């Protein structure tokens, strides 16, 4: 009997006062794309197949009004996910504890996120969940510090810190629920103060994994930051086109979109010969002007012999996100006389969507023949083309 699937919930922290914003309302309620800012985080989490539900932590004095706002938003954009609300506390860690307290008993994994970071990607959250294991109960996103950092006391420099060991931490952060609850219990019993939940897990003596953060995952804190919410200045559309081809012959078992195609012809290839992921990787490179897949992963390099194409895709996807790109849609077409793609289409869509951190409805996989013409029509090979749509934050 297989083990049950883990249940992951997201806790969206929207309980702060936002005093540094100097606005007429807390920053999590500022308008962005015709909804309060906290809704953007909910939309991203709701697009993840791993998320089973969402908890919103709102200011206690605004709890009922905020719940009504959330109910109206869910009616406008139903995600089919359960959701709950909880009243925030005086400190951030108190608000997190309040969110944990209302999670359903079957939840075993939790993502904790500050709603003031509305621009994180589903891919980032997915990578955090992938980093968790029995040995690693927590994972956080972080970016290397590029500025020189000095420790200062009473207006004087005490020392210059080694920035090669310094990272700026972001949210969301991923945790095994039992470990996070134990960390919060420790903070209560020993009166520990922390600015993020990972610090409490560290106090337990448990390891915390670090994954690459996203430069676009900025925190809206000051009036200057609020300019990022200006619709006219926020998004720049970007499109990338990719193409790949492989011939049939003794070589590699056929794989399309990371899915083995039983009974399909073998392909001649240096890597695993996944023509679909090669075209998709090429399109991602096109989005950021990064050359082509042959330049990035040359078939003359023995290191790539037999390598899974998903590894190529993940590496390029990391680069795209570090450059500030947010992937929003992928349109993929397979061109071949054989094999029949239809029986495998659903699995291909699901797998590619998971690799990109997108909901399946944002990944299109189509197939066509060339009516017996050319080398694909003569069953000598297979082609794929890919169009990726992305946005770059301006």
C-alpha positions as CSV (number, residue, x, y, z in Angstrom):
1,X,0.0,0.0,0.0
2,X,1.5,3.4,-1.0
3,X,2.0,6.2,1.5
4,X,-0.6,9.0,1.3
5,X,0.3,12.1,-0.6
6,X,1.5,14.9,1.7
7,X,-0.9,17.8,2.2
8,X,0.6,21.2,1.8
9,X,-1.1,24.4,2.9
10,X,0.1,28.0,2.4
11,X,0.0,30.5,5.3
12,X,-0.3,34.0,3.8
13,X,0.7,36.7,6.4
14,X,-1.4,39.8,5.9
15,X,-1.6,41.1,9.5
16,X,1.0,43.8,9.6
17,X,0.3,47.5,10.1
18,X,2.6,48.6,7.3
19,X,3.5,51.8,9.1
20,X,6.5,52.5,6.9
21,X,4.3,52.7,3.9
22,X,2.6,55.9,5.2
23,X,-0.6,54.9,3.3
24,X,-4.2,55.1,4.2
25,X,-4.3,51.4,4.7
26,X,-1.9,48.5,5.5
27,X,0.2,47.6,2.5
28,X,-1.4,44.2,2.1
29,X,-4.6,45.9,1.2
30,X,-3.2,48.3,-1.4
31,X,-4.8,47.8,-4.8
32,X,-3.0,45.7,-7.4
33,X,-4.6,44.4,-10.6
34,X,-8.1,45.2,-9.2
35,X,-7.6,43.3,-6.0
36,X,-5.9,43.8,-2.6
37,X,-2.2,43.0,-2.7
38,X,-2.5,39.9,-0.6
39,X,-4.6,38.3,-3.3
40,X,-1.6,38.1,-5.7
41,X,0.1,35.6,-3.4
42,X,-3.1,33.6,-3.1
43,X,-3.4,33.5,-6.9
44,X,0.2,32.2,-7.2
45,X,-0.3,29.5,-4.6
46,X,-3.6,28.5,-6.1
47,X,-1.9,27.7,-9.4
48,X,0.3,25.1,-7.8
49,X,-0.9,21.5,-7.9
50,X,0.8,20.8,-4.6
51,X,-1.2,23.3,-2.6
52,X,-4.2,21.8,-0.8
53,X,-5.5,25.1,0.9
54,X,-4.6,28.6,2.1
55,X,-4.8,30.3,5.5
56,X,-4.9,34.1,5.5
57,X,-3.7,35.8,8.7
58,X,-5.4,39.3,8.9
59,X,-5.2,42.1,11.5
60,X,-7.5,41.2,14.4
61,X,-9.5,44.4,14.2
62,X,-10.1,43.8,10.5
63,X,-10.6,40.0,10.6
64,X,-14.3,40.0,9.7
65,X,-14.0,42.6,7.0
66,X,-11.0,41.0,5.5
67,X,-12.7,37.6,5.5
68,X,-15.6,39.2,3.6
69,X,-13.1,40.6,1.1
70,X,-11.5,37.2,0.6
71,X,-14.9,35.5,0.2
72,X,-15.8,38.0,-2.6
73,X,-12.4,37.4,-4.3
74,X,-12.9,33.7,-4.2
75,X,-16.4,34.0,-5.7
76,X,-14.9,36.1,-8.5
77,X,-12.0,33.7,-9.1
78,X,-12.9,30.3,-7.7
79,X,-9.9,28.1,-7.3
80,X,-11.6,25.1,-5.8
81,X,-9.4,25.3,-2.7
82,X,-10.4,25.4,0.9
83,X,-9.3,28.5,2.8
84,X,-9.4,29.8,6.3
85,X,-8.6,33.0,8.2
86,X,-6.9,33.6,11.5
87,X,-6.3,36.8,13.6
88,X,-2.7,38.0,13.6
89,X,-0.6,38.7,16.7
90,X,1.6,41.4,18.0
91,X,4.8,39.9,16.5
92,X,5.3,38.2,13.1
93,X,5.9,34.9,14.8
94,X,2.7,35.2,16.8
95,X,0.8,35.7,13.5
96,X,2.5,32.6,12.0
97,X,1.6,30.6,15.2
98,X,-2.1,31.7,14.7
99,X,-2.0,30.5,11.1
100,X,-0.6,27.1,12.1
101,X,-3.3,26.7,14.8
102,X,-6.1,26.6,12.2
103,X,-4.4,24.2,9.7
104,X,-6.3,20.9,9.2
105,X,-4.9,17.9,10.9
106,X,-4.0,16.2,7.6
107,X,-1.6,19.1,6.7
108,X,2.0,17.9,7.1
109,X,3.8,20.6,5.0
110,X,3.4,24.3,5.1
111,X,4.6,27.3,3.1
112,X,4.8,30.5,5.1
113,X,4.7,33.7,3.0
114,X,4.7,37.5,3.6
115,X,1.9,39.0,1.4
116,X,4.1,42.1,1.0
117,X,6.2,39.9,-1.4
118,X,3.6,39.6,-4.2
119,X,5.9,38.7,-7.1
120,X,7.3,35.3,-6.1
121,X,6.8,32.5,-8.7
122,X,5.1,29.2,-8.3
123,X,8.4,27.7,-9.5
124,X,10.2,29.1,-6.4
125,X,7.6,27.6,-4.1
126,X,7.9,24.3,-5.8
127,X,11.7,24.2,-5.5
128,X,11.4,24.9,-1.8
129,X,9.0,22.0,-1.4
130,X,11.3,19.8,-3.5
131,X,14.2,20.6,-1.1
132,X,12.4,19.2,1.9
133,X,13.1,15.6,3.1
134,X,13.1,13.6,6.3
135,X,16.6,15.0,7.1
136,X,15.9,18.5,5.9
137,X,12.7,19.9,7.5
138,X,13.0,23.5,6.3
139,X,13.9,25.3,3.1
140,X,14.3,29.0,2.4
141,X,15.0,31.2,-0.7
142,X,18.0,33.5,-0.5
143,X,20.1,35.7,-2.8
144,X,23.8,36.4,-2.3
145,X,24.5,39.8,-0.9
146,X,26.4,41.9,-3.5
147,X,27.0,45.1,-1.5
148,X,29.7,45.5,1.1
149,X,28.1,45.1,4.5
150,X,29.5,46.7,7.7
151,X,28.6,46.2,11.3
152,X,27.9,49.6,12.9
153,X,27.5,50.7,16.5
154,X,26.9,54.2,17.8
155,X,27.5,55.6,14.3
156,X,30.9,54.0,13.9
157,X,32.0,50.9,11.9
158,X,32.8,48.0,14.1
159,X,33.9,45.6,11.3
160,X,33.4,44.7,7.7
161,X,31.6,41.4,7.2
162,X,32.6,38.8,4.7
163,X,29.9,39.1,2.1
164,X,30.8,35.8,0.4
165,X,29.0,34.2,3.3
166,X,26.0,36.5,3.5
167,X,22.6,36.0,1.9
168,X,19.4,38.0,1.9
169,X,16.5,35.8,2.8
170,X,13.0,35.9,1.2
171,X,9.7,34.2,1.6
172,X,7.9,31.9,1.0
173,X,9.7,29.4,3.3
174,X,8.8,25.7,3.4
175,X,8.6,23.5,6.5
176,X,7.5,20.2,7.7
177,X,4.6,21.2,9.9
178,X,5.7,19.1,13.0
179,X,9.1,20.7,13.0
180,X,7.8,24.3,12.6
181,X,5.2,23.8,15.4
182,X,8.0,22.5,17.6
183,X,10.1,25.5,16.7
184,X,7.3,27.9,17.7
185,X,6.7,26.0,21.0
186,X,10.4,26.5,21.7
187,X,10.1,30.2,21.0
188,X,7.2,30.5,23.5
189,X,8.9,28.5,26.2
190,X,12.2,30.4,25.9
191,X,10.8,33.7,24.8
192,X,12.8,33.8,21.6
193,X,12.4,36.6,19.1
194,X,12.8,35.9,15.4
195,X,12.3,37.8,12.1
196,X,11.6,34.6,10.2
197,X,10.5,31.1,10.9
198,X,13.7,29.5,9.7
199,X,15.5,31.2,12.6
200,X,13.3,29.3,15.0
201,X,14.0,26.0,13.3
202,X,17.7,26.8,13.5
203,X,17.3,27.3,17.3
204,X,16.0,23.7,17.4
205,X,19.3,22.6,15.9
206,X,17.6,21.4,12.7
207,X,19.1,22.0,9.3
208,X,17.7,24.5,6.9
209,X,18.2,24.2,3.1
210,X,18.8,27.3,1.0
211,X,17.6,27.5,-2.6
212,X,18.2,30.3,-5.1
213,X,15.8,33.2,-4.5
214,X,14.4,35.5,-7.2
215,X,15.5,39.0,-7.9
216,X,11.9,39.9,-8.7
217,X,10.7,38.7,-5.4
218,X,10.8,42.1,-3.8
219,X,9.1,43.3,-0.6
220,X,6.7,46.2,-0.8
221,X,7.8,48.2,2.3
222,X,8.1,51.9,1.5
223,X,6.1,54.4,-0.7
224,X,9.0,54.1,-3.3
225,X,8.4,50.3,-3.4
226,X,4.7,50.9,-4.1
227,X,5.6,52.2,-7.5
228,X,6.1,48.6,-8.5
229,X,2.4,48.2,-8.2
230,X,1.8,50.8,-11.0
231,X,0.3,48.7,-13.8
232,X,1.9,50.9,-16.4
233,X,5.4,50.2,-15.1
234,X,5.3,46.7,-13.7
235,X,5.3,44.3,-16.6
236,X,7.1,44.0,-19.9
237,X,5.9,41.2,-22.2
238,X,8.6,38.8,-23.6
239,X,8.3,35.9,-26.1
240,X,10.7,33.2,-26.9
241,X,10.6,30.7,-29.8
242,X,12.4,27.3,-29.7
243,X,12.9,24.5,-32.3
244,X,14.5,21.1,-32.1
245,X,14.7,18.0,-34.3
246,X,16.0,14.4,-33.8
247,X,16.2,11.5,-36.3
248,X,15.1,8.0,-35.5
249,X,17.6,5.2,-35.3
250,X,19.4,3.0,-32.7
251,X,20.1,5.3,-29.8
252,X,18.0,6.5,-26.9
253,X,14.5,5.4,-25.8
254,X,11.9,8.0,-26.7
255,X,11.1,10.6,-24.1
256,X,8.7,13.6,-24.6
257,X,8.3,16.3,-22.0
258,X,10.1,14.0,-19.5
259,X,7.6,11.2,-20.1
260,X,8.9,7.8,-21.5
261,X,7.0,6.9,-24.6
262,X,6.6,3.1,-24.5
263,X,6.8,1.6,-28.0
264,X,8.0,4.8,-29.6
265,X,11.0,4.8,-32.0
266,X,14.4,5.2,-30.6
267,X,16.1,8.6,-31.3
268,X,19.7,9.4,-32.1
269,X,20.8,11.9,-29.5
270,X,23.7,12.9,-27.3
271,X,21.6,13.6,-24.3
272,X,18.3,11.7,-23.7
273,X,16.9,13.2,-26.9
274,X,13.8,14.8,-25.5
275,X,12.9,16.9,-28.5
276,X,10.0,18.7,-26.6
277,X,12.1,19.8,-23.7
278,X,14.9,20.8,-26.0
279,X,12.6,23.1,-27.9
280,X,11.2,24.5,-24.6
281,X,14.7,25.2,-23.2
282,X,15.5,26.9,-26.5
283,X,12.4,29.1,-26.1
284,X,13.4,30.0,-22.6
285,X,16.8,31.0,-23.8
286,X,15.1,33.1,-26.4
287,X,13.1,35.0,-23.7
288,X,16.3,36.3,-22.2
289,X,18.6,36.6,-25.2
290,X,20.7,33.7,-24.0
291,X,21.7,32.1,-27.2
292,X,20.5,28.5,-28.1
293,X,20.6,25.1,-26.5
294,X,23.5,24.0,-28.6
295,X,25.7,26.8,-27.4
296,X,24.6,26.3,-23.8
297,X,24.9,22.5,-23.7
298,X,27.1,21.4,-26.7
299,X,26.8,17.8,-27.9
300,X,30.6,17.7,-28.1
301,X,30.7,17.8,-24.3
302,X,30.8,14.2,-22.9
303,X,29.4,15.5,-19.6
304,X,26.0,15.8,-21.3
305,X,25.9,12.3,-22.7
306,X,22.6,10.6,-21.8
307,X,21.7,13.5,-19.5
308,X,18.0,14.1,-18.7
309,X,16.8,17.1,-20.6
310,X,14.8,18.3,-17.5
311,X,18.2,19.2,-16.0
312,X,18.9,21.5,-19.0
313,X,15.5,23.1,-18.5
314,X,15.9,23.6,-14.8
315,X,19.2,25.3,-15.2
316,X,18.0,27.7,-17.8
317,X,14.8,28.3,-15.9
318,X,16.9,29.3,-12.9
319,X,18.8,31.8,-15.0
320,X,15.5,33.2,-16.4
321,X,14.1,33.8,-13.0
322,X,17.4,35.3,-11.7
323,X,17.1,37.7,-14.6
324,X,13.7,38.8,-13.4
325,X,11.6,36.8,-15.9
326,X,8.3,35.3,-14.8
327,X,7.1,32.5,-17.1
328,X,3.4,32.7,-17.7
329,X,2.6,30.3,-20.6
330,X,4.1,27.6,-22.8
331,X,2.7,26.5,-26.2
332,X,4.3,23.3,-27.5
333,X,3.8,21.4,-30.7
334,X,5.2,18.0,-31.6
335,X,5.5,17.2,-35.3
336,X,5.8,13.5,-36.1
337,X,4.1,10.8,-38.1
338,X,4.8,8.4,-35.3
339,X,4.3,7.9,-32.4
340,X,0.7,8.9,-31.5
341,X,1.0,11.6,-28.9
342,X,-2.7,11.6,-27.8
343,X,-2.4,8.8,-25.2
344,X,0.5,10.5,-23.5
345,X,-0.6,14.1,-23.8
346,X,-2.1,14.5,-20.3
347,X,1.0,13.1,-18.6
348,X,3.2,15.4,-20.7
349,X,1.2,18.5,-19.8
350,X,1.3,17.6,-16.1
351,X,5.0,17.0,-16.1
352,X,6.0,20.1,-18.1
353,X,3.7,22.2,-15.9
354,X,5.4,20.9,-12.8
355,X,8.8,21.6,-14.3
356,X,7.8,25.2,-15.1
357,X,5.9,25.7,-11.9
358,X,2.8,26.6,-13.8
359,X,-0.8,25.3,-13.5
360,X,-1.6,22.8,-16.3
361,X,-4.0,25.2,-18.0
362,X,-1.0,27.4,-18.8
363,X,0.7,24.6,-20.8
364,X,-0.5,23.6,-24.2
365,X,0.8,20.4,-25.8
366,X,-0.4,19.8,-29.4
367,X,0.7,17.3,-32.0
368,X,0.5,17.2,-35.8
369,X,1.8,15.3,-38.8
370,X,3.2,16.7,-42.1
371,X,0.7,14.6,-44.1
372,X,3.4,12.0,-45.1
373,X,5.7,14.8,-46.4
374,X,9.4,15.3,-45.6
375,X,11.5,13.2,-43.2
376,X,8.9,13.3,-40.4
377,X,6.2,12.1,-42.9
378,X,8.6,9.3,-43.9
379,X,8.9,8.3,-40.2
380,X,12.6,9.2,-40.2
381,X,12.4,11.6,-37.3
382,X,10.6,14.0,-35.0
383,X,10.4,17.8,-34.5
384,X,9.1,20.1,-31.9
385,X,8.5,23.8,-31.7
386,X,7.8,25.9,-28.5
387,X,6.6,29.4,-27.8
388,X,7.1,30.7,-24.3
389,X,5.3,33.8,-23.0
390,X,6.9,35.6,-20.1
391,X,6.9,39.0,-18.3
392,X,9.8,41.0,-17.1
393,X,9.3,43.4,-14.2
394,X,10.3,46.9,-15.3
